Amino acid sequence: MINFDAVGLKGTPFDLDVERGKIAEFAEAVRATHPSHFFRDGSTIPPTFLSTTLAWDKRVEGANPWGRVQMSEERGMHAEQEYIFHGPPPQAGARLTCEHRIDSINEKTSRSGTTLTFVKMVTEFRDEAGTLVAESILTGVERGE
């Protein structure tokens, strides 16, 4: 059962070092071919590169508040992913400070009468000056029993 009290919970901030080799590996894995992902200096991330935070947040205790939502593994699923950039995408050499927060939890009734519970987790990405450079919005949904 979804824990509605999780709204507003924030995780412990953690760093994401944007590395040239990792950009190229990720670009290859998602079949991105734009040359900017493979520059020797100043490679630019593919937009979906920011999803790699889900590998890095595991290394920082309390970084990811998603578990406190208590979404059912049997009835829950990933519904949507959105990326918002507040300027050019980060480049190789950047160090971003990331922070997840549970932004909202809403219920809707499906056409079949089942309750669907939508949970949004926003991740903010800030540069070394503290400027918000990007956001990622993960939406999960749990089907009612």
N, CA, C and O atoms as a GROMACS GRO file, in nm:
protein
  580
    1MET      N    1   0.085  -0.119   0.000
    1MET     CA    2   0.000   0.000   0.000
    1MET      C    3   0.088   0.124   0.000
    1MET      O    4   0.185   0.133   0.075
    2ILE      N    5   0.053   0.217  -0.084
    2ILE     CA    6   0.132   0.339  -0.100
    2ILE      C    7   0.128   0.422   0.029
    2ILE      O    8   0.024   0.438   0.093
    3ASN      N    9   0.245   0.475   0.065
    3ASN     CA   10   0.260   0.562   0.181
    3ASN      C   11   0.248   0.707   0.134
    3ASN      O   12   0.345   0.764   0.085
    4PHE      N   13   0.130   0.767   0.149
    4PHE     CA   14   0.106   0.904   0.105
    4PHE      C   15   0.189   1.004   0.185
    4PHE      O   16   0.210   1.117   0.140
    5ASP      N   17   0.236   0.965   0.304
    5ASP     CA   18   0.320   1.053   0.385
    5ASP      C   19   0.459   1.073   0.326
    5ASP      O   20   0.536   1.155   0.375
    6ALA      N   21   0.491   0.999   0.221
    6ALA     CA   22   0.623   1.012   0.157
    6ALA      C   23   0.635   1.141   0.076
    6ALA      O   24   0.746   1.181   0.042
    7VAL      N   25   0.523   1.206   0.043
    7VAL     CA   26   0.529   1.329  -0.036
    7VAL      C   27   0.615   1.431   0.038
    7VAL      O   28   0.595   1.458   0.156
    8GLY      N   29   0.710   1.488  -0.034
    8GLY     CA   30   0.799   1.588   0.022
    8GLY      C   31   0.930   1.533   0.075
    8GLY      O   32   1.022   1.609   0.102
    9LEU      N   33   0.939   1.400   0.090
    9LEU     CA   34   1.064   1.342   0.139
    9LEU      C   35   1.176   1.367   0.040
    9LEU      O   36   1.157   1.354  -0.081
   10LYS      N   37   1.293   1.402   0.092
   10LYS     CA   38   1.411   1.425   0.008
   10LYS      C   39   1.518   1.325   0.046
   10LYS      O   40   1.528   1.282   0.161
   11GLY      N   41   1.595   1.289  -0.052
   11GLY     CA   42   1.708   1.201  -0.028
   11GLY      C   43   1.833   1.281   0.005
   11GLY      O   44   1.837   1.403  -0.012
   12THR      N   45   1.933   1.212   0.053
   12THR     CA   46   2.063   1.272   0.079
   12THR      C   47   2.125   1.312  -0.055
   12THR      O   48   2.130   1.229  -0.146
   13PRO      N   49   2.174   1.436  -0.069
   13PRO     CA   50   2.238   1.474  -0.194
   13PRO      C   51   2.362   1.388  -0.221
   13PRO      O   52   2.428   1.342  -0.129
   14PHE      N   53   2.390   1.367  -0.350
   14PHE     CA   54   2.507   1.290  -0.391
   14PHE      C   55   2.561   1.348  -0.520
   14PHE      O   56   2.490   1.420  -0.592
   15ASP      N   57   2.687   1.317  -0.550
   15ASP     CA   58   2.753   1.373  -0.668
   15ASP      C   59   2.748   1.277  -0.785
   15ASP      O   60   2.752   1.155  -0.769
   16LEU      N   61   2.739   1.335  -0.904
   16LEU     CA   62   2.750   1.261  -1.030
   16LEU      C   63   2.860   1.330  -1.110
   16LEU      O   64   2.843   1.443  -1.156
   17ASP      N   65   2.974   1.260  -1.126
   17ASP     CA   66   3.082   1.312  -1.210
   17ASP      C   67   3.054   1.271  -1.353
   17ASP      O   68   3.044   1.153  -1.384
   18VAL      N   69   3.043   1.369  -1.440
   18VAL     CA   70   3.013   1.344  -1.580
   18VAL      C   71   3.146   1.317  -1.651
   18VAL      O   72   3.225   1.408  -1.674
   19GLU      N   73   3.168   1.191  -1.685
   19GLU     CA   74   3.295   1.148  -1.742
   19GLU      C   75   3.282   1.122  -1.892
   19GLU      O   76   3.182   1.066  -1.938
   20ARG      N   77   3.384   1.162  -1.967
   20ARG     CA   78   3.384   1.147  -2.113
   20ARG      C   79   3.362   1.003  -2.156
   20ARG      O   80   3.282   0.977  -2.246
   21GLY      N   81   3.433   0.909  -2.094
   21GLY     CA   82   3.420   0.768  -2.132
   21GLY      C   83   3.282   0.714  -2.104
   21GLY      O   84   3.227   0.638  -2.184
   22LYS      N   85   3.225   0.754  -1.992
   22LYS     CA   86   3.090   0.707  -1.958
   22LYS      C   87   2.986   0.766  -2.053
   22LYS      O   88   2.888   0.700  -2.086
   23ILE      N   89   3.008   0.891  -2.096
   23ILE     CA   90   2.916   0.951  -2.194
   23ILE      C   91   2.920   0.869  -2.323
   23ILE      O   92   2.815   0.835  -2.378
   24ALA      N   93   3.040   0.837  -2.370
   24ALA     CA   94   3.053   0.761  -2.495
   24ALA      C   95   2.992   0.622  -2.481
   24ALA      O   96   2.922   0.575  -2.572
   25GLU      N   97   3.017   0.555  -2.368
   25GLU     CA   98   2.960   0.421  -2.346
   25GLU      C   99   2.808   0.426  -2.343
   25GLU      O  100   2.741   0.341  -2.403
   26PHE      N  101   2.754   0.524  -2.274
   26PHE     CA  102   2.608   0.538  -2.266
   26PHE      C  103   2.550   0.568  -2.403
   26PHE      O  104   2.450   0.510  -2.443
   27ALA      N  105   2.614   0.662  -2.476
   27ALA     CA  106   2.565   0.698  -2.610
   27ALA      C  107   2.563   0.575  -2.701
   27ALA      O  108   2.468   0.554  -2.776
   28GLU      N  109   2.669   0.495  -2.694
   28GLU     CA  110   2.673   0.373  -2.774
   28GLU      C  111   2.561   0.277  -2.734
   28GLU      O  112   2.496   0.217  -2.820
   29ALA      N  113   2.540   0.262  -2.604
   29ALA     CA  114   2.439   0.168  -2.554
   29ALA      C  115   2.298   0.206  -2.600
   29ALA      O  116   2.215   0.118  -2.626
   30VAL      N  117   2.271   0.336  -2.610
   30VAL     CA  118   2.138   0.379  -2.653
   30VAL      C  119   2.134   0.412  -2.802
   30VAL      O  120   2.035   0.467  -2.853
   31ARG      N  121   2.243   0.378  -2.872
   31ARG     CA  122   2.256   0.398  -3.016
   31ARG      C  123   2.246   0.544  -3.059
   31ARG      O  124   2.196   0.575  -3.168
   32ALA      N  125   2.294   0.633  -2.973
   32ALA     CA  126   2.301   0.774  -3.009
   32ALA      C  127   2.423   0.793  -3.098
   32ALA      O  128   2.530   0.740  -3.069
   33THR      N  129   2.409   0.867  -3.204
   33THR     CA  130   2.518   0.881  -3.300
   33THR      C  131   2.568   1.025  -3.316
   33THR      O  132   2.662   1.050  -3.391
   34HIS      N  133   2.507   1.118  -3.244
   34HIS     CA  134   2.549   1.258  -3.261
   34HIS      C  135   2.695   1.272  -3.220
   34HIS      O  136   2.734   1.224  -3.114
   35PRO      N  137   2.777   1.338  -3.303
   35PRO     CA  138   2.920   1.348  -3.274
   35PRO      C  139   2.952   1.417  -3.141
   35PRO      O  140   3.058   1.393  -3.084
   36SER      N  141   2.861   1.503  -3.090
   36SER     CA  142   2.890   1.575  -2.965
   36SER      C  143   2.906   1.481  -2.846
   36SER      O  144   2.964   1.520  -2.744
   37HIS      N  145   2.857   1.358  -2.857
   37HIS     CA  146   2.871   1.262  -2.747
   37HIS      C  147   3.010   1.197  -2.746
   37HIS      O  148   3.045   1.127  -2.651
   38PHE      N  149   3.087   1.219  -2.851
   38PHE     CA  150   3.215   1.149  -2.866
   38PHE      C  151   3.333   1.245  -2.882
   38PHE      O  152   3.442   1.201  -2.918
   39PHE      N  153   3.314   1.375  -2.854
   39PHE     CA  154   3.424   1.471  -2.863
   39PHE      C  155   3.535   1.434  -2.766
   39PHE      O  156   3.509   1.379  -2.659
   40ARG      N  157   3.658   1.464  -2.804
   40ARG     CA  158   3.770   1.437  -2.714
   40ARG      C  159   3.759   1.522  -2.588
   40ARG      O  160   3.777   1.472  -2.477
   41ASP      N  161   3.729   1.648  -2.605
   41ASP     CA  162   3.709   1.738  -2.490
   41ASP      C  163   3.568   1.796  -2.500
   41ASP      O  164   3.525   1.836  -2.608
   42GLY      N  165   3.499   1.801  -2.389
   42GLY     CA  166   3.368   1.864  -2.386
   42GLY      C  167   3.255   1.782  -2.445
   42GLY      O  168   3.160   1.839  -2.499
   43SER      N  169   3.262   1.649  -2.435
   43SER     CA  170   3.151   1.566  -2.482
   43SER      C  171   3.023   1.608  -2.409
   43SER      O  172   3.026   1.638  -2.290
   44THR      N  173   2.912   1.609  -2.482
   44THR     CA  174   2.782   1.645  -2.426
   44THR      C  175   2.702   1.518  -2.400
   44THR      O  176   2.705   1.424  -2.480
   45ILE      N  177   2.632   1.514  -2.288
   45ILE     CA  178   2.554   1.395  -2.254
   45ILE      C  179   2.433   1.380  -2.344
   45ILE      O  180   2.374   1.479  -2.386
   46PRO      N  181   2.395   1.254  -2.375
   46PRO     CA  182   2.261   1.233  -2.431
   46PRO      C  183   2.161   1.267  -2.319
   46PRO      O  184   2.192   1.244  -2.202
   47PRO      N  185   2.044   1.320  -2.349
   47PRO     CA  186   1.949   1.361  -2.244
   47PRO      C  187   1.919   1.252  -2.141
   47PRO      O  188   1.907   1.282  -2.022
   48THR      N  189   1.908   1.129  -2.185
   48THR     CA  190   1.871   1.022  -2.093
   48THR      C  191   1.987   0.975  -2.005
   48THR      O  192   1.968   0.889  -1.919
   49PHE      N  193   2.107   1.029  -2.027
   49PHE     CA  194   2.224   0.996  -1.944
   49PHE      C  195   2.195   1.020  -1.796
   49PHE      O  196   2.250   0.951  -1.710
   50LEU      N  197   2.110   1.117  -1.767
   50LEU     CA  198   2.081   1.152  -1.628
   50LEU      C  199   2.018   1.035  -1.551
   50LEU      O  200   2.020   1.034  -1.428
   51SER      N  201   1.963   0.937  -1.622
   51SER     CA  202   1.906   0.820  -1.553
   51SER      C  203   2.014   0.737  -1.485
   51SER      O  204   1.982   0.650  -1.404
   52THR      N  205   2.140   0.761  -1.516
   52THR     CA  206   2.248   0.685  -1.451
   52THR      C  207   2.258   0.717  -1.302
   52THR      O  208   2.329   0.647  -1.229
   53THR      N  209   2.190   0.820  -1.258
   53THR     CA  210   2.192   0.850  -1.114
   53THR      C  211   2.138   0.733  -1.033
   53THR      O  212   2.175   0.715  -0.917
   54LEU      N  213   2.051   0.652  -1.093
   54LEU     CA  214   1.995   0.538  -1.021
   54LEU      C  215   2.100   0.431  -0.993
   54LEU      O  216   2.077   0.342  -0.911
   55ALA      N  217   2.215   0.439  -1.059
   55ALA     CA  218   2.327   0.351  -1.026
   55ALA      C  219   2.414   0.414  -0.916
   55ALA      O  220   2.468   0.344  -0.831
   56TRP      N  221   2.426   0.545  -0.919
   56TRP     CA  222   2.514   0.615  -0.823
   56TRP      C  223   2.448   0.637  -0.688
   56TRP      O  224   2.516   0.634  -0.585
   57ASP      N  225   2.316   0.659  -0.684
   57ASP     CA  226   2.253   0.687  -0.556
   57ASP      C  227   2.258   0.568  -0.461
   57ASP      O  228   2.244   0.585  -0.340
   58LYS      N  229   2.278   0.448  -0.514
   58LYS     CA  230   2.289   0.328  -0.428
   58LYS      C  231   2.411   0.333  -0.337
   58LYS      O  232   2.416   0.265  -0.235
   59ARG      N  233   2.507   0.414  -0.375
   59ARG     CA  234   2.632   0.421  -0.300
   59ARG      C  235   2.629   0.523  -0.186
   59ARG      O  236   2.726   0.538  -0.112
   60VAL      N  237   2.516   0.594  -0.174
   60VAL     CA  238   2.502   0.696  -0.070
   60VAL      C  239   2.379   0.663   0.013
   60VAL      O  240   2.266   0.665  -0.037
   61GLU      N  241   2.401   0.633   0.139
   61GLU     CA  242   2.290   0.595   0.226
   61GLU      C  243   2.186   0.707   0.234
   61GLU      O  244   2.220   0.823   0.258
   62GLY      N  245   2.060   0.670   0.212
   62GLY     CA  246   1.950   0.766   0.221
   62GLY      C  247   1.931   0.855   0.100
   62GLY      O  248   1.851   0.948   0.103
   63ALA      N  249   2.005   0.827  -0.009
   63ALA     CA  250   1.996   0.915  -0.126
   63ALA      C  251   1.864   0.901  -0.200
   63ALA      O  252   1.813   0.999  -0.255
   64ASN      N  253   1.807   0.781  -0.202
   64ASN     CA  254   1.686   0.760  -0.281
   64ASN      C  255   1.567   0.732  -0.189
   64ASN      O  256   1.560   0.626  -0.125
   65PRO      N  257   1.472   0.827  -0.183
   65PRO     CA  258   1.356   0.809  -0.095
   65PRO      C  259   1.245   0.720  -0.154
   65PRO      O  260   1.143   0.700  -0.088
   66TRP      N  261   1.264   0.667  -0.275
   66TRP     CA  262   1.159   0.590  -0.342
   66TRP      C  263   1.109   0.474  -0.256
   66TRP      O  264   0.989   0.449  -0.253
   67GLY      N  265   1.197   0.404  -0.187
   67GLY     CA  266   1.156   0.291  -0.105
   67GLY      C  267   1.056   0.328   0.003
   67GLY      O  268   0.977   0.244   0.046
   68ARG      N  269   1.058   0.452   0.047
   68ARG     CA  270   0.965   0.497   0.152
   68ARG      C  271   0.824   0.517   0.100
   68ARG      O  272   0.730   0.532   0.178
   69VAL      N  273   0.809   0.517  -0.034
   69VAL     CA  274   0.676   0.524  -0.096
   69VAL      C  275   0.601   0.393  -0.073
   69VAL      O  276   0.478   0.392  -0.063
   70GLN      N  277   0.675   0.284  -0.064
   70GLN     CA  278   0.620   0.149  -0.041
   70GLN      C  279   0.528   0.103  -0.153
   70GLN      O  280   0.422   0.044  -0.128
   71MET      N  281   0.569   0.129  -0.278
   71MET     CA  282   0.493   0.082  -0.393
   71MET      C  283   0.511  -0.069  -0.405
   71MET      O  284   0.621  -0.121  -0.388
   72SER      N  285   0.404  -0.138  -0.435
   72SER     CA  286   0.407  -0.283  -0.451
   72SER      C  287   0.494  -0.322  -0.571
   72SER      O  288   0.478  -0.267  -0.680
   73GLU      N  289   0.585  -0.415  -0.550
   73GLU     CA  290   0.667  -0.463  -0.662
   73GLU      C  291   0.583  -0.544  -0.760
   73GLU      O  292   0.614  -0.548  -0.880
   74GLU      N  293   0.479  -0.607  -0.712
   74GLU     CA  294   0.393  -0.690  -0.799
   74GLU      C  295   0.298  -0.605  -0.884
   74GLU      O  296   0.269  -0.640  -0.998
   75ARG      N  297   0.250  -0.493  -0.828
   75ARG     CA  298   0.150  -0.412  -0.899
   75ARG      C  299   0.205  -0.278  -0.948
   75ARG      O  300   0.134  -0.202  -1.014
   76GLY      N  301   0.331  -0.250  -0.916
   76GLY     CA  302   0.391  -0.122  -0.956
   76GLY      C  303   0.470  -0.134  -1.084
   76GLY      O  304   0.521  -0.241  -1.118
   77MET      N  305   0.479  -0.023  -1.155
   77MET     CA  306   0.558  -0.021  -1.278
   77MET      C  307   0.604   0.121  -1.309
   77MET      O  308   0.548   0.218  -1.259
   78HIS      N  309   0.707   0.130  -1.391
   78HIS     CA  310   0.757   0.257  -1.439
   78HIS      C  311   0.661   0.306  -1.547
   78HIS      O  312   0.634   0.233  -1.643
   79ALA      N  313   0.609   0.427  -1.533
   79ALA     CA  314   0.510   0.477  -1.628
   79ALA      C  315   0.566   0.582  -1.723
   79ALA      O  316   0.528   0.585  -1.840
   80GLU      N  317   0.655   0.666  -1.675
   80GLU     CA  318   0.701   0.777  -1.760
   80GLU      C  319   0.832   0.832  -1.704
   80GLU      O  320   0.861   0.821  -1.585
   81GLN      N  321   0.911   0.890  -1.794
   81GLN     CA  322   1.036   0.957  -1.756
   81GLN      C  323   1.046   1.084  -1.837
   81GLN      O  324   1.027   1.082  -1.959
   82GLU      N  325   1.075   1.195  -1.771
   82GLU     CA  326   1.084   1.324  -1.839
   82GLU      C  327   1.214   1.392  -1.795
   82GLU      O  328   1.256   1.380  -1.680
   83TYR      N  329   1.277   1.463  -1.889
   83TYR     CA  330   1.400   1.537  -1.860
   83TYR      C  331   1.378   1.682  -1.899
   83TYR      O  332   1.329   1.712  -2.008
   84ILE      N  333   1.417   1.772  -1.810
   84ILE     CA  334   1.404   1.915  -1.835
   84ILE      C  335   1.544   1.975  -1.819
   84ILE      O  336   1.610   1.954  -1.717
   85PHE      N  337   1.589   2.048  -1.921
   85PHE     CA  338   1.719   2.115  -1.915
   85PHE      C  339   1.697   2.265  -1.907
   85PHE      O  340   1.617   2.321  -1.981
   86HIS      N  341   1.769   2.329  -1.817
   86HIS     CA  342   1.757   2.474  -1.797
   86HIS      C  343   1.876   2.544  -1.863
   86HIS      O  344   1.930   2.640  -1.808
   87GLY      N  345   1.913   2.498  -1.978
   87GLY     CA  346   2.029   2.547  -2.052
   87GLY      C  347   2.085   2.430  -2.129
   87GLY      O  348   2.018   2.329  -2.145
   88PRO      N  349   2.209   2.442  -2.177
   88PRO     CA  350   2.268   2.330  -2.252
   88PRO      C  351   2.288   2.208  -2.163
   88PRO      O  352   2.309   2.223  -2.042
   89PRO      N  353   2.283   2.088  -2.220
   89PRO     CA  354   2.307   1.968  -2.140
   89PRO      C  355   2.449   1.970  -2.082
   89PRO      O  356   2.540   2.026  -2.143
   90PRO      N  357   2.468   1.908  -1.967
   90PRO     CA  358   2.602   1.902  -1.907
   90PRO      C  359   2.703   1.835  -2.000
   90PRO      O  360   2.668   1.752  -2.084
   91GLN      N  361   2.829   1.874  -1.982
   91GLN     CA  362   2.938   1.819  -2.062
   91GLN      C  363   3.036   1.744  -1.973
   91GLN      O  364   3.033   1.754  -1.850
   92ALA      N  365   3.123   1.668  -2.040
   92ALA     CA  366   3.227   1.595  -1.969
   92ALA      C  367   3.307   1.691  -1.882
   92ALA      O  368   3.338   1.803  -1.922
   93GLY      N  369   3.338   1.647  -1.763
   93GLY     CA  370   3.412   1.729  -1.668
   93GLY      C  371   3.325   1.796  -1.564
   93GLY      O  372   3.376   1.845  -1.463
   94ALA      N  373   3.194   1.798  -1.588
   94ALA     CA  374   3.104   1.860  -1.490
   94ALA      C  375   3.086   1.769  -1.370
   94ALA      O  376   3.089   1.646  -1.382
   95ARG      N  377   3.069   1.829  -1.256
   95ARG     CA  378   3.030   1.756  -1.135
   95ARG      C  379   2.894   1.811  -1.096
   95ARG      O  380   2.879   1.930  -1.067
   96LEU      N  381   2.795   1.723  -1.095
   96LEU     CA  382   2.658   1.763  -1.061
   96LEU      C  383   2.623   1.709  -0.923
   96LEU      O  384   2.654   1.595  -0.890
   97THR      N  385   2.558   1.791  -0.845
   97THR     CA  386   2.502   1.746  -0.718
   97THR      C  387   2.356   1.713  -0.745
   97THR      O  388   2.282   1.795  -0.798
   98CYS      N  389   2.317   1.592  -0.708
   98CYS     CA  390   2.184   1.540  -0.738
   98CYS      C  391   2.106   1.523  -0.607
   98CYS      O  392   2.162   1.487  -0.504
   99GLU      N  393   1.977   1.550  -0.614
   99GLU     CA  394   1.891   1.527  -0.499
   99GLU      C  395   1.753   1.484  -0.547
   99GLU      O  396   1.688   1.553  -0.624
  100HIS      N  397   1.711   1.367  -0.498
  100HIS     CA  398   1.578   1.314  -0.529
  100HIS      C  399   1.477   1.366  -0.426
  100HIS      O  400   1.512   1.387  -0.310
  101ARG      N  401   1.354   1.386  -0.470
  101ARG     CA  402   1.245   1.415  -0.374
  101ARG      C  403   1.116   1.356  -0.429
  101ARG      O  404   1.094   1.354  -0.550
  102ILE      N  405   1.032   1.307  -0.340
  102ILE     CA  406   0.901   1.258  -0.378
  102ILE      C  407   0.813   1.381  -0.393
  102ILE      O  408   0.784   1.450  -0.295
  103ASP      N  409   0.772   1.409  -0.515
  103ASP     CA  410   0.704   1.534  -0.546
  103ASP      C  411   0.553   1.526  -0.526
  103ASP      O  412   0.491   1.618  -0.474
  104SER      N  413   0.494   1.414  -0.568
  104SER     CA  414   0.348   1.404  -0.556
  104SER      C  415   0.304   1.259  -0.562
  104SER      O  416   0.372   1.172  -0.617
  105ILE      N  417   0.186   1.235  -0.504
  105ILE     CA  418   0.119   1.105  -0.512
  105ILE      C  419  -0.028   1.136  -0.536
  105ILE      O  420  -0.092   1.207  -0.459
  106ASN      N  421  -0.081   1.080  -0.647
  106ASN     CA  422  -0.221   1.104  -0.684
  106ASN      C  423  -0.289   0.974  -0.723
  106ASN      O  424  -0.226   0.883  -0.777
  107GLU      N  425  -0.418   0.967  -0.696
  107GLU     CA  426  -0.497   0.851  -0.736
  107GLU      C  427  -0.594   0.890  -0.847
  107GLU      O  428  -0.646   1.001  -0.850
  108LYS      N  429  -0.616   0.794  -0.937
  108LYS     CA  430  -0.715   0.810  -1.043
  108LYS      C  431  -0.786   0.676  -1.056
  108LYS      O  432  -0.731   0.572  -1.020
  109THR      N  433  -0.907   0.680  -1.108
  109THR     CA  434  -0.981   0.556  -1.134
  109THR      C  435  -0.971   0.526  -1.282
  109THR      O  436  -1.000   0.611  -1.366
  110SER      N  437  -0.931   0.403  -1.314
  110SER     CA  438  -0.920   0.362  -1.454
  110SER      C  439  -1.060   0.339  -1.512
  110SER      O  440  -1.158   0.339  -1.438
  111ARG      N  441  -1.067   0.321  -1.643
  111ARG     CA  442  -1.195   0.294  -1.709
  111ARG      C  443  -1.259   0.166  -1.656
  111ARG      O  444  -1.381   0.152  -1.655
  112SER      N  445  -1.174   0.072  -1.611
  112SER     CA  446  -1.228  -0.055  -1.560
  112SER      C  447  -1.268  -0.045  -1.412
  112SER      O  448  -1.315  -0.142  -1.353
  113GLY      N  449  -1.247   0.073  -1.352
  113GLY     CA  450  -1.286   0.093  -1.213
  113GLY      C  451  -1.175   0.065  -1.112
  113GLY      O  452  -1.197   0.077  -0.992
  114THR      N  453  -1.057   0.027  -1.160
  114THR     CA  454  -0.943   0.000  -1.072
  114THR      C  455  -0.878   0.132  -1.030
  114THR      O  456  -0.868   0.224  -1.111
  115THR      N  457  -0.834   0.140  -0.908
  115THR     CA  458  -0.762   0.258  -0.862
  115THR      C  459  -0.617   0.250  -0.909
  115THR      O  460  -0.550   0.149  -0.892
  116LEU      N  461  -0.570   0.359  -0.968
  116LEU     CA  462  -0.430   0.371  -1.010
  116LEU      C  463  -0.367   0.481  -0.924
  116LEU      O  464  -0.422   0.590  -0.912
  117THR      N  465  -0.252   0.451  -0.865
  117THR     CA  466  -0.184   0.550  -0.783
  117THR      C  467  -0.054   0.589  -0.853
  117THR      O  468   0.032   0.505  -0.880
  118PHE      N  469  -0.041   0.718  -0.884
  118PHE     CA  470   0.074   0.772  -0.955
  118PHE      C  471   0.166   0.843  -0.857
  118PHE      O  472   0.122   0.924  -0.776
  119VAL      N  473   0.294   0.812  -0.865
  119VAL     CA  474   0.395   0.873  -0.778
  119VAL      C  475   0.499   0.940  -0.867
  119VAL      O  476   0.550   0.878  -0.961
  120LYS      N  477   0.530   1.066  -0.838
  120LYS     CA  478   0.634   1.138  -0.913
  120LYS      C  479   0.753   1.166  -0.822
  120LYS      O  480   0.738   1.220  -0.712
  121MET      N  481   0.870   1.127  -0.870
  121MET     CA  482   0.994   1.161  -0.802
  121MET      C  483   1.074   1.254  -0.892
  121MET      O  484   1.103   1.220  -1.007
  122VAL      N  485   1.109   1.370  -0.839
  122VAL     CA  486   1.187   1.469  -0.914
  122VAL      C  487   1.331   1.461  -0.864
  122VAL      O  488   1.357   1.455  -0.744
  123THR      N  489   1.423   1.461  -0.958
  123THR     CA  490   1.565   1.469  -0.924
  123THR      C  491   1.618   1.599  -0.980
  123THR      O  492   1.604   1.627  -1.099
  124GLU      N  493   1.678   1.680  -0.893
  124GLU     CA  494   1.740   1.806  -0.936
  124GLU      C  495   1.889   1.784  -0.954
  124GLU      O  496   1.952   1.712  -0.877
  125PHE      N  497   1.944   1.845  -1.058
  125PHE     CA  498   2.086   1.838  -1.090
  125PHE      C  499   2.141   1.981  -1.086
  125PHE      O  500   2.098   2.067  -1.163
  126ARG      N  501   2.235   2.005  -0.996
  126ARG     CA  502   2.293   2.138  -0.981
  126ARG      C  503   2.442   2.134  -1.012
  126ARG      O  504   2.512   2.037  -0.980
  127ASP      N  505   2.490   2.242  -1.074
  127ASP     CA  506   2.633   2.248  -1.104
  127ASP      C  507   2.710   2.291  -0.980
  127ASP      O  508   2.652   2.309  -0.873
  128GLU      N  509   2.841   2.307  -0.994
  128GLU     CA  510   2.926   2.338  -0.878
  128GLU      C  511   2.896   2.474  -0.817
  128GLU      O  512   2.930   2.499  -0.701
  129ALA      N  513   2.831   2.564  -0.893
  129ALA     CA  514   2.791   2.694  -0.841
  129ALA      C  515   2.654   2.688  -0.772
  129ALA      O  516   2.608   2.787  -0.715
  130GLY      N  517   2.589   2.570  -0.778
  130GLY     CA  518   2.458   2.554  -0.717
  130GLY      C  519   2.343   2.588  -0.809
  130GLY      O  520   2.227   2.591  -0.766
  131THR      N  521   2.372   2.615  -0.935
  131THR     CA  522   2.268   2.649  -1.033
  131THR      C  523   2.197   2.523  -1.080
  131THR      O  524   2.260   2.423  -1.113
  132LEU      N  525   2.064   2.529  -1.082
  132LEU     CA  526   1.984   2.417  -1.132
  132LEU      C  527   2.004   2.406  -1.283
  132LEU      O  528   1.967   2.497  -1.357
  133VAL      N  529   2.063   2.294  -1.329
  133VAL     CA  530   2.090   2.278  -1.472
  133VAL      C  531   1.994   2.180  -1.539
  133VAL      O  532   1.972   2.188  -1.659
  134ALA      N  533   1.937   2.088  -1.460
  134ALA     CA  534   1.845   1.991  -1.519
  134ALA      C  535   1.759   1.930  -1.410
  134ALA      O  536   1.791   1.935  -1.291
  135GLU      N  537   1.648   1.871  -1.454
  135GLU     CA  538   1.559   1.795  -1.366
  135GLU      C  539   1.516   1.669  -1.439
  135GLU      O  540   1.502   1.667  -1.561
  136SER      N  541   1.495   1.565  -1.362
  136SER     CA  542   1.442   1.440  -1.414
  136SER      C  543   1.316   1.410  -1.335
  136SER      O  544   1.315   1.422  -1.212
  137ILE      N  545   1.210   1.371  -1.405
  137ILE     CA  546   1.085   1.338  -1.336
  137ILE      C  547   1.049   1.194  -1.370
  137ILE      O  548   1.016   1.162  -1.484
  138LEU      N  549   1.054   1.110  -1.270
  138LEU     CA  550   1.021   0.969  -1.284
  138LEU      C  551   0.878   0.951  -1.232
  138LEU      O  552   0.846   0.994  -1.121
  139THR      N  553   0.793   0.888  -1.310
  139THR     CA  554   0.657   0.859  -1.267
  139THR      C  555   0.639   0.709  -1.260
  139THR      O  556   0.661   0.638  -1.358
  140GLY      N  557   0.598   0.661  -1.144
  140GLY     CA  558   0.563   0.522  -1.125
  140GLY      C  559   0.414   0.511  -1.101
  140GLY      O  560   0.352   0.606  -1.054
  141VAL      N  561   0.356   0.397  -1.133
  141VAL     CA  562   0.213   0.377  -1.112
  141VAL      C  563   0.191   0.240  -1.049
  141VAL      O  564   0.256   0.142  -1.084
  142GLU      N  565   0.098   0.236  -0.955
  142GLU     CA  566   0.060   0.110  -0.893
  142GLU      C  567  -0.086   0.083  -0.922
  142GLU      O  568  -0.173   0.168  -0.897
  143ARG      N  569  -0.113  -0.035  -0.976
  143ARG     CA  570  -0.251  -0.078  -1.000
  143ARG      C  571  -0.313  -0.124  -0.869
  143ARG      O  572  -0.246  -0.185  -0.786
  144GLY      N  573  -0.439  -0.094  -0.851
  144GLY     CA  574  -0.510  -0.138  -0.732
  144GLY      C  575  -0.524  -0.291  -0.732
  144GLY      O  576  -0.507  -0.356  -0.835
  145GLU      N  577  -0.556  -0.345  -0.617
  145GLU     CA  578  -0.570  -0.491  -0.605
  145GLU      C  579  -0.694  -0.542  -0.675
  145GLU      O  580  -0.720  -0.662  -0.675
   0.00000   0.00000   0.00000
